[in-house]
Amino acid sequence: MKHGADAALVAQLARLTDQISTVIVGKRPQIEDCIACLLAGGHLLIEDVPGVGKTTLAHALAVSLGLDFRRVQFTADMMPSDLVGVSVFERSREQFVFHPGPVFAQVLLADEINRAGPKTQSALLEAMEEHQVTVENETRALPAPFFVIATQNPTDQLGTYPLPESQLDRFLMCITLGYPDRGSERALLAGADRRAVIDRLSPVMTPAELQAAQRSVLAVHAGDALLDYLQTLIAATRSGQWFTEGLSPRAGIAVLRAAKAHALMDRRDYVAPDDVQAVLVQTAAHRLVPVPGAGRGAAEQVLAMVKSIAVQ
């Protein structure tokens, strides 16, 4: 072990990663990012074309953790009440009875979130930030743990609405699965149906063990030198040279939380610069707007350069 990280917990997390890797073949780094995001108590946005395994990843994660899973297909005519629920008058009781929507799940897959209108997109804001929703002036707590995995089609596809910055900022990480390599795709073509594989999975951790793991992430140590390094990175994004606006303090906290989760999964109870480097693009790129003329994908490219500058 490396400096006291819990051996049993690290072994559980390794088994969790291994099990999901039997379903999502050839995407171990992305699976590790997904688990790190959950451990850090954040939410995940996956931007990719349809059919690369986004839904399958969310379902496999929920089953492997024994969590209640719901999937919502966002559409242009979807209303906020379709997500959070609605009260319906029941004559047998002679009163209004609240019927909870799919947001009352431990793992919520918001599929193709940018196909819904802005009002429905914003209905997720309170749930993601406060772990509660307000329906008809009554606040209702969501189950714990609560993890949103939202999928987003590229914004240049027809029928999509770009997510506003306030919504993007609620996602701790944004990743892309991408197409599988030739060997992994061959395994998918020759193997069993992914739904059948998921049906055979057993939980690797209980919800209580997951919550304990999330508390362990908070206990991972970040020394003064590490915080100096992180602040140097944040300051570089605010220079005005590459981005119209730099990372906010909340974004800096998100990078640190993700780095702590990465350190724990790497069997350490302290954060190293390598952990920050490993999660920076996933936690920062979707929060940054490149200067005009930088082009698509510029945030990821510039962040890679910023990391090298900060190391020097």
N, C-alpha and C positions, 0 to 999 in steps of 0.2 A: 504493500500500500504506500501511497505518497502522503506523508504527513497527516495521518490520522483520519482520513475519510472512512466512513462506515462501510466495512467490507460487505456485510450482508445487503445493504442498500445498493451499493455499486453492482453487486452480482445480480440483483433483481432488475436493475435498469439495463444491464447487458442482456439478460434473458428477454426483456421486453423488446429491445431493439432487434435481437435475433429473430424473435417470433414474427414481428411485423415485416421483417425482411424476407420471410418466406412467402408473404403475400405481395408486397411491393418489391419486385426483384430488381437488384442493381441500383438501388437508390438509398443506400445506407446513410450518406451524409445528410440527405433531406429528412430521413426518418429521425436521425439524431437531432436535427434542428427542431422538428415537430415536438419531440419529447422534451427538449430543453425549454421550449416556449411554454409548454404545459407546466413543467416544474417551476418555472419562474413566475407562474401565476398570470400569464398574459394570454393573448388571443392571436391566432395565426391567420394570415391571408395568403392564399395560394393563387398566383396569377399564371394561367397557362391555357393552352388550347384544350377543347373538350377531348376526353377519351384517353388521358395519360395516367389516370389512377387517382385523381384527387378524392373522389367519393370513397373509393376503396380504402385509401389510407385512413380517412376519418373513421370509417366503420371498423377497420381492423384495430385501430388504437382504442376505440371504445370497448370493444369486446375483450381485448387483452387486459383492460383495466377494470372490467366488471362494471362499467358505467352505463347509465341509461342514455341511449342514442336516439336522436331525432334528426331527420333530414327535411329541409324546406327548400323547395324549388322556387326561387324568386322569379317573378314575371312582371310585366309592365302593369298589369291590372291588380297586383297584390296590394292589399290594404294593411295598415299597421295592426288592426284587430285580428287579421289572419295569423299574425306572428305572436302577439301577446295574449290573445284571448278576448272573450266578451261575456257579458252577463246576459242570461236569457231567463225570461219569466217562465216559471214552471207552475202550472195550475194546481198540480197535486200538492205542492208545498205552499202555494199562494205567496210566492216571493221570488225575487230574482236570485239566480244561482250562477256563480261564476264558472265558466268553462275555460280552463287554462289552455293557452296556445302552445305550440311546439317549443317556444323559448324556455319553457319549464322542463328542461332536460339538463343532464350533466355534460353531455357533449352535443352541441348543436352544429350541424352542418348547414350553413347558409350558402346554398349552391347557386352560382351565377348571380351574386349579390348585385352586380352592376347592371342587371337587366330590369331591376325594380326602380321605381321612381324615387326621387329624393326623400319624400315624406316617409316611405317605408324603410328606406336605408337608415334614416335618422331614428327610427323606432328601436334600433339595436343599441343606440348610444348609451342610454341609461343602464340597460342590462349589462353591457360590457364593462362599463366604468364602475357602477355601483352594485352590481350583482343583485339588482332588484328592478322591478318595473312598477309604474304607476298606472293603474287602470281605473277609470271612473273615480278619480280622486282618492283612491285607496292604494297604498304601497304594499306590494307583495314581494317577499323575498324569493330569490331563485335558489335551486338546490346547490349544494356544495359537494365536491368541486364543480365549477362551472367553466366550461371551455368552449369558445366559439372558433370553429374553423370555417372561414368564408372562402369561397372560390370566386375568381374573377376572370372573365374572358378578356383578352387584349382589347383595349379601348378603341382600336381601329375596326373592330367587328361591328356589324350592323346591330342596331337595337340595344346599344349599351349606353349607360350613363356614368360618366367618370365619378368616382367617389370623391367627396370634398375632403380637404385637408383635415378637418376635424374628425372625420370618420377614419381616415387612414391612420391618424395618430393614435387611435384606440387599439390598433393591432401592434403587438410587441414585435412581431416578425412578419416579413413578407418573403416567400420563397417561390421558386419555380421548379417543378419536377422535370420537365423536359422529356424528350423521347428517350427510350431505353437504348443501351448499346446493342450491338448485333447478338451477342451471346445471351443477354438478358431477355431480349425480345424472342429469341428462339425458345428459351425456357417457358415463356408465357404462351407461345403458340403450341408447344408440345405438351404443356401441363394441364392440370385440371382447371375448371372454371374458377375464377377468383371468389365468387360467392360461395362455392362449395368449400374452398380452402378456409374461408372465414368461419363457416359453420362448424368446422372441426377445431377451431381455436378454443383454448381455455384461458381464463384470467390468470395473469402472471402476478398481479398485485391487486389488493383490495382497495376500495375507495379510501378507507382509513389509512392504509399504508401510503397511498399517493399523497394524501394531505400531510402525513408526517414527512414525506420526502420534500414537499414544498416548504415546510418549515426548516428542514435541513439546509435548503438552498439559502434561505435568509441568514443562516448562521455562518455561511462561508465567509472567510475573512478577506477584506480588501485593505491593504496597507496604504500608507501615505504616498509611497512611491508610485503605486498602481493608480491611485486617484490623480496624482500629478500627470501621469501618462495619459489617462482618460481625458483630463481637462485640456491637455495639449491637442488631442485629436478634435475635441469639441470646438476649441478656439480656431483651429484650422478651417473648419467648415463655416465659421462666421467671418472669415476674412473678406468676403465679397468677391474673391477672385474666381470662385467656381460656382457658388450657389447664391441665389437671390436672397435667401435667408438661411442662417445656420441652424444647427440643432438646438432645440429648446432644453431647458433644465429637465423637463419630463422625459425627453428623448435620451438625455444622458443617463438618467436613472434606469431607463429601459435597457440601455446597452449594458450597464453594470449588472442588472438582474440576470440578463441572458448570459453574461460572462460567468457569473457565479454558478448558474446551472451547468454550463459547459465544464467548469472546473470540477464540480461534483461528479459529473459523468466520466471525467478523466481521472477520478480517484484522488482528488486533492481537496483539502479543506481551506484553500486560499486561492485567490485569483492571481493569475500571471498575465503579463502582456499578451501572450499567445492566445489566451482565452478571449480577450477583447478583440484581437485581430480576427479570431475565428468567427465571431458573431457580428462584427461591425456592419458589414454590407447588408446582412439580413435584417438588422434592427434599425438601420439608419437610412438606407437608400430610398425607401418609399416615403420618407418624411422630408426629403430634400427636393428642391426645384432647381435644376441647373440653370445657369445664366443663359439668356437667349442665344440660340444658334448652336447649343451644345449637342442637340440631337438625342434620340431615344437611346436609353441605356447608359447615358453619360454619367448619371449619379454613381452607378456601380464602378465605372472606370475611374472616375475621379477619386472615389473613396479608396480605391486600391493605391492610388498615388499618394493620397493624404496619409495613409498608413505608413508608407515608406518614409515620408518626410518626418513624421512624428518619431519614428524609430531613430532617425539620425539625431 
